Amino acid sequence: VVCCFQCPSASPAATMRCAAPSLLVWAASSAPAPIPPDVDCGVRDLAYTFGMKLVPRHGSFPVLHDALGLSQGACRRPVTEAPAPPAQLPALPAGALFVDPAGSDSNPGTQEAPLQHVATAVHRAPGGVVVLRGGHHFLGATLQLGAGNSGLTVMGYPGEAAVISGGRRLEAKWTKSAMAGNVWETTLQGVDKVPSLL
């Protein structure tokens, strides 16, 4: 075994850094144990399946199938059919009211001109469909539903993440405190106390 580095004998750490490549060269020179055929073929099959999912535009990916040796030899298997395309997003119900955190309650509630608050949409369409666009929808008060809301559906816009929160949006400007360390402070307008901190 030949070490390609000059190892100063003054430092044990330097000697260890030199010894590690020597051991790796020695280990690589020994013959590895044979891989069982079922393990070899299983790993190739997993790589092929993963490749099709990773790059779906290649469909059944025959080039990868051949490169992995799955078209001949002990691991021979047929080319897998391309996975089905992702399901189309469901159609939005006609007459639904749309709510967007950046909308306005003076809007008609259409997809192009959404409302801003969930409560406004529920009030306008008590038994209809309310579609929430992505973002945080903060409730100013408890959303109370009764018998008049029978049949009401509140759904997220397909493909977007809508969150209804009973919390309160805090508009805060943070500044570094004069105190020692990494301390930041802000003044919250309209907030008398924060129970979780007091």
C-alpha positions as CSV (number, residue, x, y, z in Angstrom):
1,V,0.0,0.0,0.0
2,V,1.4,3.4,-1.0
3,C,0.4,6.6,0.7
4,C,0.4,9.5,-1.7
5,F,0.9,12.1,1.0
6,Q,4.0,13.1,2.9
7,C,3.2,12.4,6.6
8,P,5.0,14.5,9.1
9,S,5.8,12.4,12.2
10,A,5.5,15.4,14.5
11,S,1.7,15.3,14.8
12,P,-0.4,12.2,15.5
13,A,-3.4,13.9,13.8
14,A,-1.4,14.4,10.7
15,T,-0.3,10.7,10.7
16,M,-4.0,9.7,11.0
17,R,-4.9,11.9,8.0
18,C,-2.2,10.1,6.0
19,A,-3.2,6.6,7.2
20,A,-6.8,6.9,6.2
21,P,-6.1,7.1,2.4
22,S,-3.7,4.1,2.8
23,L,-6.5,2.1,4.4
24,L,-9.0,3.1,1.7
25,V,-6.6,2.1,-1.0
26,W,-6.0,-1.3,0.7
27,A,-9.7,-1.9,1.2
28,A,-10.5,-1.1,-2.4
29,S,-7.8,-3.5,-3.7
30,S,-9.5,-6.5,-2.0
31,A,-12.2,-8.4,-4.0
32,P,-15.7,-7.4,-3.0
33,A,-18.2,-10.1,-2.1
34,P,-20.5,-11.0,-5.0
35,I,-23.9,-9.3,-5.0
36,P,-26.8,-11.8,-5.0
37,P,-28.7,-11.6,-8.4
38,D,-32.0,-10.9,-6.7
39,V,-30.5,-7.9,-4.9
40,D,-28.8,-6.6,-8.0
41,C,-32.0,-6.9,-10.2
42,G,-34.1,-5.4,-7.4
43,V,-31.8,-2.3,-7.1
44,R,-31.9,-1.9,-10.9
45,D,-35.7,-2.2,-10.9
46,L,-36.0,0.4,-8.1
47,A,-33.6,2.8,-10.0
48,Y,-35.8,2.4,-13.1
49,T,-39.0,3.1,-11.3
50,F,-37.5,6.1,-9.5
51,G,-36.1,7.4,-12.8
52,M,-39.6,7.3,-14.4
53,K,-41.0,9.3,-11.4
54,L,-38.1,11.7,-11.3
55,V,-38.4,12.6,-15.0
56,P,-42.0,11.9,-16.1
57,R,-41.6,13.6,-19.4
58,H,-39.6,10.6,-20.6
59,G,-42.6,8.4,-20.2
60,S,-41.6,4.7,-20.0
61,F,-37.9,5.9,-20.2
62,P,-36.6,3.1,-22.6
63,V,-33.1,4.7,-22.6
64,L,-32.8,4.3,-18.8
65,H,-34.3,0.8,-19.0
66,D,-31.5,-0.2,-21.4
67,A,-28.8,1.6,-19.5
68,L,-29.7,-0.3,-16.4
69,G,-29.4,-3.6,-18.2
70,L,-33.1,-4.5,-17.8
71,S,-33.5,-5.4,-21.5
72,Q,-31.3,-8.4,-21.4
73,G,-29.5,-10.9,-19.1
74,A,-30.6,-12.1,-15.7
75,C,-32.4,-8.9,-14.9
76,R,-34.5,-8.8,-18.0
77,R,-37.9,-7.3,-17.6
78,P,-40.4,-5.6,-19.9
79,V,-40.5,-1.8,-20.2
80,T,-43.0,-0.4,-17.8
81,E,-45.9,1.6,-19.2
82,A,-45.6,5.3,-18.5
83,P,-47.3,6.3,-15.3
84,A,-50.7,7.9,-15.7
85,P,-50.7,11.7,-15.9
86,P,-51.7,13.5,-12.7
87,A,-55.4,13.8,-12.2
88,Q,-56.9,17.1,-13.4
89,L,-58.0,19.5,-10.8
90,P,-61.7,19.4,-10.0
91,A,-64.0,21.9,-11.7
92,L,-65.1,24.7,-9.4
93,P,-68.8,24.8,-8.7
94,A,-70.8,27.4,-10.7
95,G,-72.0,30.3,-8.6
96,A,-69.2,29.8,-6.0
97,L,-68.0,32.9,-4.0
98,F,-64.3,33.3,-3.9
99,V,-62.3,34.7,-1.0
100,D,-58.7,35.9,-1.1
101,P,-56.8,37.5,1.7
102,A,-55.8,40.3,-0.7
103,G,-59.4,40.7,-1.9
104,S,-62.0,43.3,-0.9
105,D,-65.5,42.8,0.8
106,S,-66.8,45.4,-1.7
107,N,-66.1,43.0,-4.6
108,P,-68.7,40.7,-6.0
109,G,-66.9,37.6,-4.9
110,T,-66.0,36.3,-8.4
111,Q,-62.8,34.5,-9.2
112,E,-61.5,37.7,-10.8
113,A,-62.7,40.0,-8.0
114,P,-62.8,38.0,-4.7
115,L,-64.0,38.9,-1.3
116,Q,-61.5,39.4,1.6
117,H,-63.2,37.7,4.5
118,V,-64.7,34.2,5.0
119,A,-67.5,35.6,7.2
120,T,-68.6,37.9,4.4
121,A,-68.8,35.1,1.9
122,V,-70.7,32.8,4.4
123,H,-73.2,35.6,5.0
124,R,-73.7,36.2,1.3
125,A,-74.1,32.5,0.4
126,P,-75.3,30.8,3.6
127,G,-76.0,27.5,1.8
128,G,-73.7,27.9,-1.2
129,V,-70.1,27.2,-2.0
130,V,-67.2,29.4,-0.7
131,V,-63.8,28.8,-2.4
132,L,-60.7,30.0,-0.4
133,R,-57.7,31.1,-2.4
134,G,-54.2,30.3,-1.0
135,G,-53.0,32.2,2.1
136,H,-54.0,32.8,5.7
137,H,-57.6,33.8,6.2
138,F,-57.9,35.4,9.6
139,L,-61.3,35.4,11.4
140,G,-62.1,38.6,13.3
141,A,-64.6,36.8,15.4
142,T,-66.0,33.3,15.8
143,L,-67.6,32.1,12.6
144,Q,-71.1,30.9,13.8
145,L,-73.0,28.5,11.6
146,G,-76.6,27.4,12.1
147,A,-79.4,25.6,10.4
148,G,-79.5,28.3,7.7
149,N,-76.0,27.2,6.6
150,S,-77.1,23.7,5.8
151,G,-75.5,22.6,2.6
152,L,-72.7,25.2,2.9
153,T,-69.4,24.1,1.4
154,V,-66.1,25.9,2.2
155,M,-63.3,24.5,0.1
156,G,-59.8,25.4,-0.8
157,Y,-58.9,26.4,-4.3
158,P,-57.5,23.3,-6.0
159,G,-53.7,23.2,-5.9
160,E,-53.5,26.1,-3.3
161,A,-53.0,26.0,0.5
162,A,-55.7,28.0,2.3
163,V,-55.5,28.3,6.1
164,I,-58.3,29.6,8.3
165,S,-56.9,31.1,11.5
166,G,-58.5,32.3,14.7
167,G,-55.3,34.2,15.3
168,R,-54.7,37.8,14.6
169,R,-52.3,39.3,11.9
170,L,-49.7,41.4,13.6
171,E,-48.2,44.3,11.7
172,A,-45.0,44.8,13.4
173,K,-41.8,46.6,12.7
174,W,-38.9,45.0,14.5
175,T,-35.8,46.9,15.7
176,K,-32.7,45.7,17.5
177,S,-33.0,46.4,21.2
178,A,-30.4,48.5,23.1
179,M,-30.2,45.5,25.5
180,A,-27.1,43.3,25.3
181,G,-27.2,40.3,23.0
182,N,-29.4,39.5,20.0
183,V,-32.7,41.0,21.3
184,W,-35.3,42.5,19.0
185,E,-38.4,44.5,20.0
186,T,-41.5,46.0,18.6
187,T,-44.6,47.9,19.6
188,L,-47.9,46.3,18.8
189,Q,-50.7,48.8,18.1
190,G,-54.1,47.8,19.5
191,V,-52.7,44.8,21.6
192,D,-53.1,45.3,25.3
193,K,-51.5,42.0,26.4
194,V,-50.2,38.8,25.0
195,P,-51.5,36.1,27.4
196,S,-49.0,33.4,26.2
197,L,-46.1,35.7,27.1
198,L,-47.4,37.2,30.4
